[in-house]
Amino acid sequence: MPFLSQQGHRLFYRQQGQGPLLLVLPGNTASSAHHAGELEYFGQRFHAVSPDYWGTGQSDRLASWPADWFQQAARDACALAAHLGEARCIAMGTSGGAVVALWMAILHPQQVWAVIADSTVESFPPA
C-alpha cells in the first residue's frame, strides 16, 4: 500500500497511469476510494493520484480537526507531488477537494500547473 509520511502522520494514496501528474482531491472527509472511476479514466493519459487526507480513508486518524485543515491538506498534497518526484501537478477537486486545490495554488503556486475546482464556494468558515 502506498503511503507518505508527513509531519508524523501516514497518508495513504491511490494511483494509476503514467504521464503528467493529476491529483484527484476528494471532497471534505471523503476518501480516495470514491475516485476509483476517475483514477481509471484519467489514468489513461495522466499519472492520476488521489490521497486520503489526515483523518480520512486509510490515513492516520485525528484526535480533533484543526481549524486550518484545508490548508494542511493542501500542504500534504504538495508534499505528495514532491514525494512522487514531480515538480508540478494539475490539482483537480470537487467540493472541499476544490478548496484544497485552490489552497495548493495559493500556498505553493510554483507546484501547481492548473486548478480544476468544481462545486465549491470561495471559503468555508471554521465552524
N, CA, C and O atoms as a MOPAC input file, in Angstrom:
PM7 MOZYME 1SCF
protein

 N      0.83700 1    -1.17800 1     0.00000 1
 C      0.00000 1     0.00000 1     0.00000 1
 C      0.88500 1     1.24500 1     0.00000 1
 O      1.82800 1     1.32500 1     0.78700 1
 N      0.60300 1     2.19700 1    -0.85200 1
 C      1.44000 1     3.39800 1    -0.88400 1
 C      1.05600 1     4.39900 1     0.20300 1
 O     -0.10900 1     4.76800 1     0.35500 1
 N      2.06300 1     4.82300 1     0.94800 1
 C      1.87800 1     5.81500 1     1.99900 1
 C      2.95500 1     6.88300 1     1.87800 1
 O      4.03900 1     6.63500 1     1.35100 1
 N      2.64200 1     8.05600 1     2.36800 1
 C      3.58000 1     9.15900 1     2.51400 1
 C      3.59100 1     9.53600 1     3.98600 1
 O      2.53100 1     9.70400 1     4.59000 1
 N      4.77800 1     9.67000 1     4.57100 1
 C      4.88000 1    10.16400 1     5.94300 1
 C      5.01300 1    11.67300 1     5.88700 1
 O      5.90300 1    12.20400 1     5.22300 1
 N      4.11700 1    12.36300 1     6.59300 1
 C      4.08100 1    13.82400 1     6.56100 1
 C      3.78700 1    14.33000 1     7.96200 1
 O      2.70900 1    14.07900 1     8.50100 1
 N      4.73300 1    15.03700 1     8.55000 1
 C      4.57900 1    15.62900 1     9.88200 1
 C      4.09800 1    14.61700 1    10.91700 1
 O      3.21600 1    14.91300 1    11.72300 1
 N      4.67500 1    13.43800 1    10.89100 1
 C      4.34300 1    12.41000 1    11.86600 1
 C      3.06500 1    11.64600 1    11.57600 1
 O      2.64300 1    10.83100 1    12.39600 1
 N      2.44300 1    11.88400 1    10.44200 1
 C      1.22400 1    11.17100 1    10.05700 1
 C      1.48300 1    10.36300 1     8.79300 1
 O      2.25400 1    10.77300 1     7.92500 1
 N      0.82800 1     9.21000 1     8.70200 1
 C      0.89700 1     8.42400 1     7.47400 1
 C     -0.32100 1     8.74700 1     6.62400 1
 O     -1.46200 1     8.64400 1     7.07500 1
 N     -0.05300 1     9.14200 1     5.37600 1
 C     -1.11800 1     9.47400 1     4.42800 1
 C     -1.13300 1     8.42600 1     3.32400 1
 O     -0.12300 1     8.18200 1     2.66400 1
 N     -2.28800 1     7.81800 1     3.13800 1
 C     -2.47300 1     6.80600 1     2.10200 1
 C     -2.84200 1     7.48700 1     0.78900 1
 O     -3.46400 1     8.54900 1     0.79700 1
 N     -2.46600 1     6.88900 1    -0.33200 1
 C     -2.89600 1     7.38800 1    -1.63600 1
 C     -3.04100 1     6.23700 1    -2.62200 1
 O     -2.40700 1     5.19100 1    -2.48800 1
 N     -3.88500 1     6.45900 1    -3.60600 1
 C     -4.09100 1     5.51700 1    -4.71200 1
 C     -3.54800 1     6.17500 1    -5.96700 1
 O     -3.57500 1     7.39800 1    -6.10100 1
 N     -3.05000 1     5.34700 1    -6.89400 1
 C     -2.50800 1     5.91300 1    -8.12200 1
 C     -2.73500 1     4.96400 1    -9.28800 1
 O     -2.87300 1     3.75200 1    -9.12100 1
 N     -2.76700 1     5.55700 1   -10.46800 1
 C     -2.94800 1     4.77100 1   -11.67500 1
 C     -2.42300 1     5.56600 1   -12.86800 1
 O     -2.58600 1     6.78500 1   -12.92300 1
 N     -1.79700 1     4.88500 1   -13.81400 1
 C     -1.38200 1     5.50600 1   -15.05900 1
 C     -0.00900 1     6.13900 1   -15.02200 1
 O      0.70700 1     6.09100 1   -14.02200 1
 N      0.33000 1     6.73900 1   -16.16100 1
 C      1.60600 1     7.42000 1   -16.33700 1
 C      1.37400 1     8.70000 1   -17.10300 1
 O      0.36800 1     8.85000 1   -17.79800 1
 N      2.30800 1     9.61900 1   -16.97300 1
 C      2.20700 1    10.89800 1   -17.66300 1
 C      2.27200 1    12.03400 1   -16.67400 1
 O      2.75900 1    11.85900 1   -15.55800 1
 N      1.78300 1    13.20500 1   -17.07000 1
 C      1.77500 1    14.34900 1   -16.14900 1
 C      0.95400 1    14.01800 1   -14.90100 1
 O     -0.02600 1    13.27500 1   -14.97100 1
 N      1.35900 1    14.57200 1   -13.77500 1
 C      0.67600 1    14.28300 1   -12.51000 1
 C     -0.63500 1    15.04700 1   -12.40600 1
 O     -0.67200 1    16.27100 1   -12.53900 1
 N     -1.70800 1    14.30400 1   -12.16600 1
 C     -3.03600 1    14.85100 1   -11.90700 1
 C     -3.45500 1    14.38900 1   -10.52100 1
 O     -3.68300 1    13.20000 1   -10.30300 1
 N     -3.55700 1    15.32600 1    -9.58400 1
 C     -4.04100 1    14.99200 1    -8.25000 1
 C     -5.55300 1    15.11700 1    -8.24200 1
 O     -6.09300 1    16.18300 1    -8.53800 1
 N     -6.23400 1    14.03900 1    -7.90600 1
 C     -7.68700 1    13.99000 1    -7.80900 1
 C     -8.01500 1    14.09200 1    -6.32200 1
 O     -7.83400 1    13.13200 1    -5.57300 1
 N     -8.49700 1    15.25700 1    -5.90300 1
 C     -8.63700 1    15.57900 1    -4.49100 1
 C    -10.06600 1    15.35100 1    -4.00500 1
 O    -10.99300 1    16.00000 1    -4.48900 1
 N    -10.25300 1    14.43600 1    -3.05400 1
 C    -11.58900 1    14.15000 1    -2.54100 1
 C    -12.20000 1    15.34300 1    -1.81900 1
 O    -11.49000 1    16.22500 1    -1.33500 1
 N    -13.50100 1    15.35600 1    -1.75700 1
 C    -14.22000 1    16.41200 1    -1.05700 1
 C    -14.25400 1    16.16900 1     0.43400 1
 O    -14.43600 1    15.04100 1     0.89200 1
 N    -14.07500 1    17.24000 1     1.18600 1
 C    -14.16100 1    17.25700 1     2.65600 1
 C    -13.62100 1    15.98500 1     3.29000 1
 O    -12.41600 1    15.74100 1     3.23200 1
 N    -14.46500 1    15.17900 1     3.88500 1
 C    -13.99000 1    13.98600 1     4.58800 1
 C    -14.14500 1    12.71000 1     3.76900 1
 O    -14.08700 1    11.61600 1     4.32900 1
 N    -14.34100 1    12.82300 1     2.46400 1
 C    -14.40800 1    11.64800 1     1.59600 1
 C    -13.00500 1    11.06000 1     1.45700 1
 O    -12.01900 1    11.68300 1     1.85100 1
 N    -12.92800 1     9.86800 1     0.89800 1
 C    -11.62600 1     9.23600 1     0.71700 1
 C    -11.34600 1     9.00200 1    -0.76000 1
 O    -12.21000 1     9.19000 1    -1.61700 1
 N    -10.12500 1     8.59000 1    -1.02800 1
 C     -9.71800 1     8.29900 1    -2.40000 1
 C    -10.52600 1     7.15300 1    -3.00500 1
 O    -10.60300 1     7.03200 1    -4.22800 1
 N    -11.12400 1     6.31600 1    -2.16800 1
 C    -11.93800 1     5.20100 1    -2.66400 1
 C    -13.10000 1     5.70500 1    -3.52100 1
 O    -13.57200 1     4.99700 1    -4.41000 1
 N    -13.55700 1     6.92000 1    -3.25500 1
 C    -14.65300 1     7.49900 1    -4.03400 1
 C    -14.23200 1     7.85600 1    -5.45600 1
 O    -15.08500 1     8.14700 1    -6.29500 1
 N    -12.93600 1     7.83800 1    -5.73800 1
 C    -12.44200 1     8.28800 1    -7.03400 1
 C    -11.81800 1     7.16500 1    -7.87000 1
 O    -10.99900 1     7.43000 1    -8.75000 1
 N    -12.19700 1     5.93500 1    -7.60000 1
 C    -11.64900 1     4.81000 1    -8.37600 1
 C    -11.95700 1     4.98100 1    -9.86300 1
 O    -11.09700 1     4.71800 1   -10.70300 1
 N    -13.15500 1     5.41200 1   -10.19100 1
 C    -13.53700 1     5.61200 1   -11.59100 1
 C    -12.73100 1     6.71700 1   -12.24900 1
 O    -12.30700 1     6.57900 1   -13.39600 1
 N    -12.51600 1     7.81300 1   -11.53400 1
 C    -11.71800 1     8.91000 1   -12.07600 1
 C    -10.26600 1     8.48900 1   -12.28100 1
 O     -9.64500 1     8.85100 1   -13.28000 1
 N     -9.72300 1     7.71800 1   -11.32500 1
 C     -8.34000 1     7.25900 1   -11.46900 1
 C     -8.20300 1     6.35300 1   -12.68900 1
 O     -7.22400 1     6.44100 1   -13.43100 1
 N     -9.18000 1     5.49300 1   -12.88800 1
 C     -9.14600 1     4.60400 1   -14.05800 1
 C     -9.24600 1     5.41700 1   -15.35400 1
 O     -8.48000 1     5.19300 1   -16.29100 1
 N    -10.18100 1     6.34900 1   -15.40000 1
 C    -10.38800 1     7.15000 1   -16.60900 1
 C     -9.18800 1     8.04900 1   -16.90800 1
 O     -8.61800 1     7.99400 1   -17.99800 1
 N     -8.81000 1     8.87600 1   -15.93200 1
 C     -7.72400 1     9.82300 1   -16.16400 1
 C     -6.36500 1     9.13700 1   -16.21200 1
 O     -5.41900 1     9.67600 1   -16.78600 1
 N     -6.26000 1     7.94300 1   -15.61100 1
 C     -5.02200 1     7.18400 1   -15.64600 1
 C     -4.63700 1     6.73500 1   -17.04700 1
 O     -3.51500 1     6.27800 1   -17.26100 1
 N     -5.54800 1     6.85800 1   -18.00200 1
 C     -5.22800 1     6.52200 1   -19.39000 1
 C     -4.30700 1     7.56800 1   -20.02400 1
 O     -3.61200 1     7.27200 1   -20.99600 1
 N     -4.29800 1     8.80300 1   -19.47400 1
 C     -3.48000 1     9.88000 1   -20.04600 1
 C     -2.58300 1    10.57500 1   -19.03300 1
 O     -1.67700 1    11.31900 1   -19.40900 1
 N     -2.83100 1    10.33500 1   -17.75200 1
 C     -2.10600 1    11.02200 1   -16.69200 1
 C     -1.62800 1    10.01300 1   -15.64700 1
 O     -2.08800 1     8.87200 1   -15.60300 1
 N     -0.69800 1    10.46200 1   -14.81400 1
 C     -0.40200 1     9.75000 1   -13.58100 1
 C     -1.41000 1    10.29700 1   -12.57500 1
 O     -1.16000 1    11.31000 1   -11.92200 1
 N     -2.53500 1     9.62800 1   -12.45800 1
 C     -3.65100 1    10.08000 1   -11.63100 1
 C     -3.46900 1     9.53500 1   -10.21400 1
 O     -3.31100 1     8.33100 1   -10.01100 1
 N     -3.49400 1    10.44200 1    -9.24500 1
 C     -3.24200 1    10.08600 1    -7.84400 1
 C     -4.30000 1    10.76300 1    -6.97400 1
 O     -4.61200 1    11.94100 1    -7.14800 1
 N     -4.83900 1     9.99200 1    -6.03700 1
 C     -5.83000 1    10.54600 1    -5.11200 1
 C     -5.42700 1    10.20400 1    -3.67900 1
 O     -5.26100 1     9.03000 1    -3.34700 1
 N     -5.26900 1    11.21600 1    -2.83100 1
 C     -4.86500 1    10.96300 1    -1.44300 1
 C     -6.05500 1    10.80400 1    -0.50000 1
 O     -7.16700 1    11.24400 1    -0.79200 1
 N     -5.79300 1    10.17400 1     0.62000 1
 C     -6.68600 1    10.23100 1     1.77500 1
 C     -6.06900 1    11.25900 1     2.71200 1
 O     -4.93200 1    11.08800 1     3.15200 1
 N     -6.80100 1    12.32300 1     3.02400 1
 C     -6.29200 1    13.35600 1     3.92100 1
 C     -6.17600 1    12.81200 1     5.34700 1
 O     -6.66100 1    11.72200 1     5.65000 1
 N     -5.51500 1    13.60200 1     6.22600 1
 C     -5.45600 1    13.22500 1     7.63600 1
 C     -6.86900 1    12.98800 1     8.15100 1
 O     -7.76500 1    13.79700 1     7.91600 1
 N     -7.06100 1    11.89300 1     8.84300 1
 C     -8.35200 1    11.61200 1     9.45600 1
 C     -9.37300 1    10.97900 1     8.52500 1
 O    -10.50900 1    10.74600 1     8.93600 1
 N     -8.99800 1    10.69100 1     7.27200 1
 C     -9.94600 1    10.10000 1     6.32000 1
 C     -9.37500 1     8.82200 1     5.71700 1
 O     -8.16600 1     8.59100 1     5.73000 1
 N    -10.27400 1     8.00200 1     5.19000 1
 C     -9.86300 1     6.79500 1     4.46900 1
 C     -8.88100 1     5.94700 1     5.24500 1
 O     -9.10600 1     5.62300 1     6.41100 1
 N     -7.78100 1     5.58900 1     4.58400 1
 C     -6.77900 1     4.71900 1     5.19600 1
 C     -5.60700 1     5.48900 1     5.80800 1
 O     -4.62200 1     4.88600 1     6.23500 1
 N     -5.71300 1     6.81900 1     5.85000 1
 C     -4.68300 1     7.62700 1     6.50600 1
 C     -4.89200 1     7.61500 1     8.01300 1
 O     -5.93400 1     7.18900 1     8.50900 1
 N     -3.87100 1     8.09600 1     8.73400 1
 C     -3.95500 1     8.13200 1    10.19900 1
 C     -5.15400 1     8.94800 1    10.66800 1
 O     -5.55000 1     9.92200 1    10.02900 1
 N     -5.71600 1     8.53300 1    11.78600 1
 C     -6.84600 1     9.22500 1    12.42000 1
 C     -6.36000 1    10.51100 1    13.08900 1
 O     -5.17000 1    10.66900 1    13.35900 1
 N     -7.27600 1    11.40800 1    13.34700 1
 C     -7.00400 1    12.64700 1    14.07200 1
 C     -7.80600 1    12.66800 1    15.36200 1
 O     -8.95500 1    12.22900 1    15.39300 1
 N     -7.20100 1    13.17800 1    16.42100 1
 C     -7.93600 1    13.33500 1    17.68000 1
 C     -8.97600 1    14.44600 1    17.54700 1
 O    -10.07200 1    14.34800 1    18.09900 1
 N     -8.62500 1    15.50200 1    16.81200 1
 C     -9.56100 1    16.59600 1    16.54900 1
 C     -9.18100 1    17.24200 1    15.22200 1
 O     -8.03200 1    17.15600 1    14.78600 1
 N    -10.14900 1    17.88500 1    14.58600 1
 C     -9.91800 1    18.53100 1    13.29400 1
 C     -9.37400 1    19.93500 1    13.53000 1
 O    -10.02600 1    20.74100 1    14.19300 1
 N     -8.19700 1    20.23900 1    13.00100 1
 C     -7.64300 1    21.58500 1    13.17600 1
 C     -8.39600 1    22.60600 1    12.33500 1
 O     -8.98600 1    22.26600 1    11.30900 1
 N     -8.37200 1    23.85700 1    12.77600 1
 C     -9.05800 1    24.93600 1    12.05000 1
 C     -8.46100 1    25.14600 1    10.66200 1
 O     -9.15600 1    25.60700 1     9.75600 1
 N     -7.19200 1    24.81700 1    10.48300 1
 C     -6.53800 1    25.00400 1     9.18400 1
 C     -6.45100 1    23.69000 1     8.38900 1
 O     -5.51000 1    23.48000 1     7.62400 1
 N     -7.43300 1    22.82000 1     8.58000 1
 C     -7.42800 1    21.50100 1     7.94700 1
 C     -7.28200 1    21.59100 1     6.42300 1
 O     -6.52300 1    20.81100 1     5.84900 1
 N     -7.97900 1    22.51300 1     5.74800 1
 C     -7.88700 1    22.63100 1     4.29400 1
 C     -6.48300 1    23.05200 1     3.86400 1
 O     -5.95400 1    22.53700 1     2.87900 1
 N     -5.88200 1    23.98300 1     4.59500 1
 C     -4.52000 1    24.41400 1     4.27600 1
 C     -3.53200 1    23.27200 1     4.49900 1
 O     -2.60800 1    23.08400 1     3.70800 1
 N     -3.72600 1    22.50800 1     5.58100 1
 C     -2.85200 1    21.35900 1     5.84100 1
 C     -3.00200 1    20.31700 1     4.73600 1
 O     -2.01000 1    19.74000 1     4.28900 1
 N     -4.22700 1    20.07200 1     4.29500 1
 C     -4.45000 1    19.12200 1     3.20300 1
 C     -3.74300 1    19.59900 1     1.93300 1
 O     -3.20700 1    18.78800 1     1.17900 1
 N     -3.74200 1    20.90500 1     1.70000 1
 C     -3.04600 1    21.45900 1     0.53300 1
 C     -1.53600 1    21.25500 1     0.65200 1
 O     -0.88300 1    20.86800 1    -0.31700 1
 N     -0.98400 1    21.51200 1     1.82900 1
 C      0.45400 1    21.28100 1     2.03500 1
 C      0.78700 1    19.80800 1     1.85200 1
 O      1.81700 1    19.46900 1     1.26800 1
 N     -0.07800 1    18.93400 1     2.34600 1
 C      0.14400 1    17.49400 1     2.19400 1
 C      0.07200 1    17.06500 1     0.73200 1
 O      0.86100 1    16.22800 1     0.29300 1
 N     -0.85900 1    17.62700 1    -0.02000 1
 C     -0.97400 1    17.29000 1    -1.44700 1
 C      0.27900 1    17.73300 1    -2.20200 1
 O      0.75200 1    17.01700 1    -3.08400 1
 N      0.81500 1    18.89600 1    -1.86800 1
 C      2.06400 1    19.35200 1    -2.49400 1
 C      3.22200 1    18.44900 1    -2.09400 1
 O      4.08400 1    18.14600 1    -2.91900 1
 N      3.25100 1    18.01900 1    -0.84400 1
 C      4.28900 1    17.09200 1    -0.38500 1
 C      4.16000 1    15.75400 1    -1.10900 1
 O      5.16700 1    15.11900 1    -1.42400 1
 N      2.93300 1    15.32500 1    -1.37300 1
 C      2.71500 1    14.08700 1    -2.11900 1
 C      3.27800 1    14.20100 1    -3.53400 1
 O      3.92200 1    13.27300 1    -4.02400 1
 N      3.03700 1    15.33000 1    -4.18700 1
 C      3.58400 1    15.53500 1    -5.53600 1
 C      5.10500 1    15.43700 1    -5.51000 1
 O      5.70400 1    14.78700 1    -6.36700 1
 N      5.72800 1    16.08200 1    -4.53100 1
 C      7.18800 1    16.02800 1    -4.40600 1
 C      7.65200 1    14.60600 1    -4.11300 1
 O      8.65600 1    14.15400 1    -4.66200 1
 N      6.92600 1    13.89900 1    -3.25000 1
 C      7.23000 1    12.50300 1    -2.91400 1
 C      7.21300 1    11.63200 1    -4.16900 1
 O      7.99300 1    10.68800 1    -4.28700 1
 N      6.32600 1    11.95200 1    -5.09500 1
 C      6.21300 1    11.19500 1    -6.34700 1
 C      7.23200 1    11.64700 1    -7.39300 1
 O      7.26000 1    11.13000 1    -8.51000 1
 N      8.07000 1    12.61800 1    -7.01600 1
 C      9.12700 1    13.07700 1    -7.90800 1
 C      8.68300 1    14.08500 1    -8.94600 1
 O      9.35300 1    14.26900 1    -9.96200 1
 N      7.55800 1    14.73900 1    -8.70000 1
 C      7.02100 1    15.70300 1    -9.65600 1
 C      7.18300 1    17.13200 1    -9.13800 1
 O      6.85900 1    17.42800 1    -7.98800 1
 N      7.68300 1    18.00000 1    -9.99200 1
 C      7.84400 1    19.40600 1    -9.61800 1
 C      6.53300 1    20.16600 1    -9.71100 1
 O      6.30900 1    21.12200 1    -8.96900 1
 N      5.65100 1    19.73400 1   -10.63900 1
 C      4.37700 1    20.43700 1   -10.85000 1
 C      3.26800 1    19.41600 1   -11.05400 1
 O      3.51300 1    18.26500 1   -11.41600 1
 N      2.05000 1    19.86600 1   -10.81200 1
 C      0.90100 1    18.97800 1   -10.98800 1
 C     -0.31700 1    19.78700 1   -11.40700 1
 O     -0.33900 1    21.01500 1   -11.32800 1
 N     -1.31500 1    19.06400 1   -11.84700 1
 C     -2.65500 1    19.61000 1   -12.04300 1
 C     -3.43900 1    19.18300 1   -10.80700 1
 O     -3.43300 1    18.00600 1   -10.44600 1
 N     -4.11000 1    20.12300 1   -10.16000 1
 C     -4.89400 1    19.83600 1    -8.96500 1
 C     -6.37400 1    19.91400 1    -9.32800 1
 O     -6.86900 1    20.96800 1    -9.72900 1
 N     -7.07500 1    18.79000 1    -9.18500 1
 C     -8.49100 1    18.72600 1    -9.52200 1
 C     -9.27000 1    18.27200 1    -8.29400 1
 O     -9.00100 1    17.20700 1    -7.73900 1
 N    -10.23500 1    19.08500 1    -7.87200 1
 C    -11.01700 1    18.71900 1    -6.70800 1
 C    -12.46100 1    19.13700 1    -6.84400 1
 O    -12.79900 1    20.04800 1    -7.60100 1
 N    -13.29900 1    18.45900 1    -6.10200 1
 C    -14.70400 1    18.81100 1    -6.04300 1
 C    -15.07400 1    19.06800 1    -4.58900 1
 O    -14.55100 1    18.41100 1    -3.68900 1
 N    -15.96300 1    20.00900 1    -4.35800 1
 C    -16.39900 1    20.36900 1    -3.00700 1
 C    -15.17800 1    20.78900 1    -2.18600 1
 O    -14.43900 1    21.68200 1    -2.60000 1
 N    -14.95900 1    20.16900 1    -1.04600 1
 C    -13.80800 1    20.51400 1    -0.22500 1
 C    -12.49300 1    20.23600 1    -0.92100 1
 O    -11.49600 1    20.90000 1    -0.63500 1
 N    -12.46200 1    19.26100 1    -1.83800 1
 C    -11.25300 1    18.99500 1    -2.61900 1
 C    -10.89900 1    20.16100 1    -3.51800 1
 O     -9.72300 1    20.40100 1    -3.79300 1
 N    -11.90800 1    20.89200 1    -3.98100 1
 C    -11.66200 1    22.09600 1    -4.77400 1
 C    -11.03200 1    23.17600 1    -3.90600 1
 O    -10.16300 1    23.91800 1    -4.36300 1
 N    -11.47000 1    23.26300 1    -2.65500 1
 C    -10.87300 1    24.21900 1    -1.72700 1
 C     -9.39700 1    23.86400 1    -1.51100 1
 O     -8.54100 1    24.74800 1    -1.47900 1
 N     -9.10700 1    22.57900 1    -1.36500 1
 C     -7.72500 1    22.13100 1    -1.20600 1
 C     -6.91100 1    22.50500 1    -2.44200 1
 O     -5.78900 1    22.99600 1    -2.31500 1
 N     -7.46000 1    22.27900 1    -3.63300 1
 C     -6.75600 1    22.62600 1    -4.87700 1
 C     -6.45500 1    24.12200 1    -4.93500 1
 O     -5.35700 1    24.52200 1    -5.32300 1
 N     -7.41800 1    24.93800 1    -4.55400 1
 C     -7.19700 1    26.38400 1    -4.55600 1
 C     -6.13300 1    26.77700 1    -3.53400 1
 O     -5.29200 1    27.63100 1    -3.81600 1
 N     -6.16200 1    26.16100 1    -2.34600 1
 C     -5.12800 1    26.44700 1    -1.34700 1
 C     -3.75300 1    25.99900 1    -1.84100 1
 O     -2.74900 1    26.64900 1    -1.55000 1
 N     -3.70300 1    24.90600 1    -2.58000 1
 C     -2.41400 1    24.48200 1    -3.15300 1
 C     -1.84200 1    25.59200 1    -4.02700 1
 O     -0.66300 1    25.92900 1    -3.92400 1
 N     -2.68000 1    26.15300 1    -4.88100 1
 C     -2.23100 1    27.20700 1    -5.79400 1
 C     -1.84700 1    28.47700 1    -5.03800 1
 O     -0.94100 1    29.19500 1    -5.45900 1
 N     -2.52300 1    28.75700 1    -3.93300 1
 C     -2.20200 1    29.93800 1    -3.13300 1
 C     -0.89700 1    29.74400 1    -2.36900 1
 O     -0.04000 1    30.62700 1    -2.37100 1
 N     -0.74300 1    28.59200 1    -1.71700 1
 C      0.42100 1    28.35900 1    -0.85400 1
 C      1.67900 1    27.96300 1    -1.62400 1
 O      2.79300 1    28.29700 1    -1.22100 1
 N      1.49300 1    27.24700 1    -2.73400 1
 C      2.63400 1    26.72500 1    -3.49800 1
 C      2.39600 1    26.89400 1    -5.00200 1
 O      2.29900 1    25.90200 1    -5.72300 1
 N      2.30200 1    28.12500 1    -5.47700 1
 C      1.96600 1    28.34300 1    -6.89200 1
 C      2.98300 1    27.73200 1    -7.86000 1
 O      2.62700 1    27.38400 1    -8.98600 1
 N      4.22800 1    27.60000 1    -7.44200 1
 C      5.23300 1    27.02800 1    -8.31900 1
 C      5.00900 1    25.53900 1    -8.56600 1
 O      5.55100 1    24.99400 1    -9.52700 1
 N      4.22700 1    24.87100 1    -7.72700 1
 C      3.98700 1    23.43900 1    -7.87100 1
 C      2.69400 1    23.12500 1    -8.62000 1
 O      2.46700 1    21.97800 1    -9.00400 1
 N      1.85400 1    24.12000 1    -8.83000 1
 C      0.53300 1    23.86500 1    -9.40600 1
 C      0.47300 1    24.45000 1   -10.80900 1
 O      0.53200 1    25.66600 1   -10.99700 1
 N      0.35700 1    23.57500 1   -11.77600 1
 C      0.28800 1    23.97900 1   -13.17500 1
 C     -1.10000 1    24.49700 1   -13.52600 1
 O     -1.23400 1    25.46900 1   -14.27000 1
 N     -2.14300 1    23.84400 1   -12.98700 1
 C     -3.52400 1    24.24000 1   -13.25400 1
 C     -4.41400 1    23.74000 1   -12.11900 1
 O     -4.08900 1    22.76900 1   -11.43600 1
 N     -5.54600 1    24.42500 1   -11.93100 1
 C     -6.54000 1    24.03200 1   -10.93000 1
 C     -7.87000 1    23.81200 1   -11.63500 1
 O     -8.30900 1    24.62400 1   -12.45100 1
 N     -8.49200 1    22.70200 1   -11.30200 1
 C     -9.86200 1    22.42800 1   -11.73900 1
 C    -10.67600 1    22.32600 1   -10.45400 1
 O    -10.54400 1    21.36000 1    -9.70200 1
 N    -11.52300 1    23.33100 1   -10.20500 1
 C    -12.29100 1    23.41000 1    -8.96700 1
 C    -13.76700 1    23.31000 1    -9.29200 1
 O    -14.30600 1    24.15300 1   -10.01000 1
 N    -14.43500 1    22.27100 1    -8.76300 1
 C    -15.84000 1    22.02700 1    -9.06100 1
 C    -16.65600 1    22.00600 1    -7.76900 1
 O    -16.22000 1    21.46900 1    -6.75100 1
 N    -17.82800 1    22.59100 1    -7.83100 1
 C    -18.80100 1    22.52200 1    -6.72500 1
 C    -18.23900 1    23.02700 1    -5.41400 1
 O    -18.22200 1    22.30800 1    -4.41500 1
 N    -17.77800 1    24.26900 1    -5.42300 1
 C    -17.22100 1    24.82300 1    -4.20100 1
 C    -17.69100 1    26.25800 1    -4.00500 1
 O    -18.24000 1    26.88500 1    -4.91100 1
 N    -17.46400 1    26.74900 1    -2.81600 1
 C    -17.68700 1    28.15600 1    -2.52200 1
 C    -16.32900 1    28.78300 1    -2.24400 1
 O    -15.33600 1    28.06900 1    -2.09900 1
 N    -16.27400 1    30.08800 1    -2.16900 1
 C    -14.97700 1    30.76200 1    -2.03200 1
 C    -14.32400 1    30.53800 1    -0.67400 1
 O    -13.10700 1    30.68600 1    -0.55900 1
 N    -15.08200 1    30.18700 1     0.35200 1
 C    -14.47600 1    29.92400 1     1.64700 1
 C    -15.41700 1    29.09800 1     2.50900 1
 O    -16.62800 1    29.06700 1     2.29200 1
 N    -14.82900 1    28.43500 1     3.48800 1
 C    -15.58700 1    27.68500 1     4.46900 1
 C    -15.24800 1    28.25400 1     5.83200 1
 O    -14.07400 1    28.28300 1     6.20200 1
 N    -16.24500 1    28.71200 1     6.60000 1
 C    -15.93500 1    29.21900 1     7.93500 1
 C    -15.44800 1    28.06100 1     8.82100 1
 O    -15.88100 1    26.92400 1     8.63400 1
 N    -14.55000 1    28.33500 1     9.78700 1
 C    -14.02400 1    27.27300 1    10.64900 1
 C    -15.10300 1    26.47200 1    11.36100 1
 O    -14.91600 1    25.28100 1    11.60700 1
 N    -16.21600 1    27.09000 1    11.69400 1
 C    -17.28000 1    26.35900 1    12.38800 1
 C    -17.86200 1    25.29700 1    11.48500 1
 O    -18.77300 1    24.57400 1    11.88900 1

